[in-house]
Amino acid sequence: MPESYNDNLHKYSSPKIYEFAKDLRQTSTVAEQLLWEHIRNKKLSGLKFRRQHPLDNYIADFYCHEKKLAIELDGGIHNNKEAKAMDDNRTFMLTELNITVIRFKNEEVINNIENVIKSIDEIAKRL
């Protein structure tokens, strides 16, 4: 039987993860705010994206359930070894849930939003 839209929308996230996601929505980075303005309200190919969306034990910066596509934005902290290892683990675990993860640096979003949007659109069309 085909999966309905809401089946596994949050991949069994805990209430604690929901609260943390809610807090993150209140403290978005400049890059997150900029990207959100370009993808919210189905502006990108009619796809519905959610921001700071709980998925299992993780929170995706942006998530399109229809395409099972997570978008992660990485600031400077993501350059250190520990953060990189955590990012790699998160990507692996989300991939295990059949979710495609794409990453952009905050600077890419701020300095070249047009190319970021084009990349997201091209990847989403292939899914």
ABEGO torsion letter per residue (X at the ends): XBBBAABGAAGGBBAAAAAAAAAAAAABBAAAAAAAAAABGGABGGBBBBBGBBBEABBBABBBAAAGBBBBBBBAAAABAAAAAAAAAAAAAAAAAGBBBBBBBAAAAAABAAAAAAAAAAAAAAX
